[in-house]
Amino acid sequence: MSDATQKYSISMPRDIAEAARALGGPSGLSAYVTAAVTRQIERDKLAALIAVAEAEHGPITEEEVDATRAAFRRAHEELSSSSAPQKDVA
């Protein structure tokens, strides 16, 4: 993220703004909104990347999604079990 900041005026529903202000806590509304917009930009860029990949290789199938989820679960389980404290058997 860049260090330079600029003040902007935006409009949003009051209830959304108040909820964001409350959730922003000590960091404040600006930090909360900045984080939310940053996440949205990342999602938009990912959606564009997926669209390009699907245009070149065809749509992603449910089977591919399921296989990838299963691979992530296995990797997570392996990491969790390898980082768990080991008991000495002496």
LORO-169077 format. One record per atom (N, C-alpha, C, CB): x negated, y, z; residue in three letters. Coordinates in steps of 0.05 Angstrom, whole numbers, plus 5000, padded with zeros to 4 digits. Glycine has a CB too. Layout:
N
XYZALA/...
//
This chain:
90
498349775000MET/500050005000MET/498250255000MET/501950005025MET/499150454987SER/497450704985SER/497650865011SER/498350874961SER/495651025015ASP/495651195039ASP/497251445036ASP/492751265047ASP/497451545011ALA/498851795007ALA/501851745009ALA/498251904979ALA/503151925024THR/506051905027THR/507352165017THR/506851855056THR/509852145010GLN/511352375001GLN/514152345012GLN/511452404970GLN/515352565018LYS/518052565029LYS/520052555006LYS/518552815047LYS/522052375009TYR/524252354989TYR/526852375003TYR/524052074975TYR/528852454988SER/531552464998SER/533152244984SER/532852744994SER/534252065000ILE/535851854988ILE/538651855001ILE/534551574992ILE/540551734988SER/543251704999SER/543851415003SER/545351834981SER/545051345026MET/545951075031MET/548251085050MET/543650895042MET/549850875051PRO/552050875070PRO/551150915099PRO/553650615068PRO/552651065114ARG/551851135141ARG/551350885159ARG/553951305154ARG/553150675156ASP/552750445173ASP/550150295166ASP/555150255169ASP/549350295141ILE/546850165133ILE/544550325145ILE/546650145102ILE/544650585142ALA/542450755152ALA/542250725182ALA/543051045145ALA/544450725197GLU/544250695226GLU/543250425234GLU/547050745238GLU/544050215220ALA/543049945226ALA/540049935221ALA/544549735210ALA/539150045199ALA/536250055192ALA/534750215213ALA/535850175164ALA/535850435222ARG/534550605243ARG/534250445269ARG/536150865247ARG/536350305276ALA/536350145301ALA/534349915299ALA/539150035307ALA/534249785276LEU/532449555272LEU/529549645269LEU/533249395249LEU/529149895259GLY/526449995255GLY/524950035281GLY/526650255241GLY/526450075303GLY/525150095329GLY/523050315330GLY/523949835337GLY/520850255344PRO/518750465347PRO/517450535321PRO/516650365367PRO/517450355301SER/516250415275SER/517750625260SER/515950165259SER/520350635265GLY/522050845253GLY/523350755227GLY/520351075247GLY/525250925219LEU/526850875195LEU/525150865170LEU/528951085192LEU/523251045167SER/521551055143SER/519950795140SER/519651295144SER/518750695161ALA/517250445159ALA/519050205152ALA/515850385186ALA/521550205163TYR/523349985157TYR/524249995128TYR/525850015176TYR/524950235118VAL/525750265090VAL/523450195072VAL/526850545085VAL/521050285078THR/518650225062THR/518249925060THR/516150355074THR/518549785082ALA/518149485082ALA/520349355064ALA/518249375110ALA/522849455067ALA/525049335051ALA/524649385021ALA/527749455060ALA/523849625014VAL/523449694986VAL/521049534975VAL/522949994982VAL/518949504991THR/516649344983THR/517449054977THR/514449345005THR/519048934995ARG/520048664990ARG/521748644964ARG/521748565014ARG/523348844959GLN/525048844935GLN/523348864910GLN/527049074936GLN/521249024911ILE/519449054888ILE/518148784883ILE/517349274893ILE/517248644904GLU/515948384901GLU/517948184888GLU/515048274928GLU/520448184897ARG/522548004886ARG/523048074857ARG/525148034902ARG/523248324850ASP/523748404822ASP/521448314804ASP/524148714820ASP/518948354813LYS/516648264798LYS/516647954794LYS/514048354811LYS/517347814815LEU/517547524814LEU/519647434794LEU/518047404841LEU/521947564795ALA/524147504776ALA/523247554747ALA/526647674782ALA/521747764743ALA/520747814716ALA/518747604707ALA/519448094715ALA/517047514725LEU/515147304719LEU/516547044713LEU/513147264743LEU/518546974728ILE/520146734723ILE/521546744696ILE/522246694746ILE/522646984689ALA/523947014663ALA/521946964640ALA/525147294661ALA/519547074643VAL/517547034622VAL/516846734620VAL/514947204628VAL/516346604643ALA/515646324643ALA/517946154631ALA/515046224672ALA/520446214638GLU/522646064628GLU/523046104598GLU/525246134643GLU/522446344589ALA/522646404560ALA/520646244544ALA/522246704554ALA/518346204556GLU/516146054543GLU/516445754546GLU/513446144554GLU/517345664570HIS/517345374576HIS/520145254580HIS/515745324600HIS/522145414579GLY/524845314584GLY/525645354613GLY/525145024576GLY/528245324619PRO/529145374646PRO/528045164666PRO/532245364647PRO/527745254690ILE/526845074712ILE/529244894719ILE/525745234737ILE/528844634721THR/530944454728THR/531244424758THR/530544174714THR/533544324766GLU/534044274795GLU/532044064805GLU/536944184799GLU/531443864788GLU/529543654795GLU/526743784801GLU/529343444773GLU/525943974785GLU/523344104789GLU/523444264815GLU/522744284766GLU/525644404820VAL/525944554845VAL/525844364869VAL/528544714845VAL/527344144868ASP/527343954890ASP/524643834894ASP/529343734884ASP/523143764873ALA/520543644875ALA/518543844888ALA/519443554848ALA/518744094881THR/517044304892THR/517644344921THR/517344564877THR/520244354928ARG/520944374957ARG/519844144973ARG/524044394960ARG/520143904962ALA/519143664976ALA/516043684980ALA/519843404961ALA/514643774960ALA/511743804962ALA/511044004983ALA/510543884934ALA/512444234984PHE/511944435005PHE/512544325033PHE/513644685000PHE/514744165035ARG/515344045061ARG/513143855070ARG/518043895060ARG/512243685052ARG/510043495058ARG/507543645067ARG/509443315034ARG/506843855052ALA/504444005058ALA/504744145085ALA/503844215036ALA/507044245091HIS/507544375117HIS/507344175140HIS/510344515117HIS/508543935135GLU/508443725156GLU/505543635161GLU/510143485148GLU/503943615139GLU/501143535142GLU/499643745157GLU/499943485114GLU/500043995151LEU/498644215165LEU/499444225194LEU/499244485152LEU/502044185199SER/503044185227SER/501843955243SER/506144175227SER/501743725231SER/500743495246SER/497743515250SER/501443235232SER/496243635230SER/493343655233SER/492543875252SER/492043695206SER/494344075256SER/493644285275SER/494744235303SER/494744555264SER/496244015306ALA/497243955333ALA/494843865350ALA/499443725332ALA/494943925376PRO/492743845394PRO/492543535394PRO/493243945423PRO/490043445392GLN/489543165391GLN/488943065419GLN/487043095373GLN/490142835426LYS/489642715453LYS/487242535452LYS/492142555462LYS/485542555472ASP/483242375474ASP/484142105484ASP/481042495493ASP/483141905471VAL/483841635479VAL/481241495489VAL/485141465455VAL/480341585513ALA/477841475523ALA/478241305547ALA/475941695530ALA/
//
